[in-house]
Amino acid sequence: MTDHFTLVEHPLVQHKLTLMRQTGTSTSDFRKLLREISHLLAYEVTRHLPMTTRRIETPLQAMDAPVIEGKKLALVSILRAGNGLLDGILELIPSARVGFVGLYRDEATLKPVQYYNKLPAQLGERLTIVVDPMLATGNSSAAAIDLVKAAGAKDIRFLCLLAAPEGLARMREAHPDVPVVSAALDERLNEKGYIVPGLGDAGDRMFGTK
Ligand code: URA
């Protein structure tokens, strides 16, 4: 994957995202839609994985059949909203190794503060996909990728649902080597750091905390 930004314009993704944005969508529907979209986004973010072949026997004959090359990939969820994307992706890639980075946003400075960091071993040999539904200021995402790089990861992708232009610019500046995949690029951030038009607080909407 070489382009820094990929917009996933598939009609199913766009339709489901519209349902998620609407204020009337219930917590359970929001979660269900997020799980469905995460399958489709996982399909896109893994599109160019290196392949090899394995000798297998079908009931009719032997063949060299395609399989994904290399070590199991790593998924890193930025808590807590990242877990909504993580769960869906794990249904598609159940053998992935999983890490968690806990960062909360200081509401005054909008800067990320770390409270948890547990990452899989041998990150340097794995494709590492960092997930967070909302790429807003880009501060938490860039900080999470700093941690993942410090743990040795070299082949990293960032997967989100919504990106703001400000967050995308921040990621491009901090981590030009990390491609970003998103279902939408929205207009802007508001003065509180929320994506506009956005979908509100992704964590609150998926966990029903507001
Ligand atoms: N985090 C969210 O959950 N929503 C936003 O709009 C921005 C950051």
Residues whose N, C-alpha, C, O or C-beta is under 5 A from the ligand:
A	BS01	URA	M134 A136 G193 Y194 I195 G198 G200 D201 A202 G203
